[in-house]
């Protein structure tokens, strides 16, 4: 059975309801499908940004989204894995949540672990569009690929850099760099098929 199918669903009409669910379940649940009503439905529902902020308070993270019907969709929330990377936006949320006194010990533990293992800052170079040395060397050796790569939108470049950085094995990273150069030389994004 797929992980998605093992999860129960929960529908929160308010941010407080979602926080209460997390408070009771964050230590033992493997995850949950949180059901939202779309804004245009006019029905009460926790908002996406509120759901993410509350999840962060308890050391959880959002992921896959799935449409349910015309009015509703659902999204998986799970406990954050130890090496899970932290986006700039989530780190900004964390600052706000700490200032507001909303962070829980569970959330603070995840932050401390991330700062210790390096996952807290792993995306910083990507957010700042710093090209890693191995990719930079190959780009500089291919003028056409370099020119087109530089012309890609910042969001496209960030996605490509994340794709390269997230490779678990050196040979996968090398293959992704090669695909990036080959595609960029044709003015194509390697992530767009």
GIBEL-V425227 format. One record per backbone hydrogen bond with DSSP energy under -0.5 kcal/mol. CO is the residue of the C=O (numbers start at 1). NH is the residue of the N-H. Records with the same first field share a line. If there is no record, write none. Layout:
CO = NH + NH
//
This chain:
2 = 5 + 6
3 = 6 + 7
4 = 7
8 = 33
10 = 12 + 35
12 = 46
14 = 18
15 = 19
16 = 20
17 = 21
18 = 22
19 = 23
20 = 24
21 = 25
22 = 26
25 = 28 + 29
32 = 34 + 77
33 = 10 + 35
34 = 75
35 = 12
36 = 73
38 = 41
39 = 42
47 = 51
48 = 52
49 = 53
50 = 54
51 = 55
52 = 56
53 = 57
54 = 58
55 = 58 + 60
56 = 59
57 = 104 + 107
59 = 80
61 = 78
64 = 76
66 = 74
71 = 38
72 = 68 + 69
73 = 36
74 = 66
75 = 34
76 = 63
77 = 32
78 = 61
81 = 84
85 = 87
87 = 91
88 = 92
89 = 93
90 = 94
91 = 95
92 = 96
93 = 97
94 = 98
95 = 99
96 = 100
97 = 102 + 103
98 = 101
104 = 108
105 = 109
106 = 110
107 = 111
108 = 112
109 = 113
110 = 114
111 = 115
112 = 116
113 = 117
114 = 118 + 119 + 120
118 = 121 + 122
119 = 86
121 = 124 + 125
123 = 127
124 = 128
125 = 130
126 = 129
129 = 131
132 = 136
133 = 137
134 = 138
135 = 139
136 = 140
137 = 141
138 = 142
139 = 142 + 146
142 = 146
143 = 147
144 = 148
145 = 149
146 = 150
147 = 151
148 = 152
149 = 152
153 = 157
154 = 158
155 = 159
156 = 160
157 = 161
158 = 162
159 = 163
160 = 164
161 = 165
162 = 166
164 = 167
169 = 173
170 = 174
171 = 175
172 = 176
173 = 177
174 = 178
175 = 179
176 = 180
177 = 181
178 = 182
179 = 183
180 = 184
181 = 185
182 = 186
183 = 186 + 188
184 = 187
189 = 192
191 = 193
//
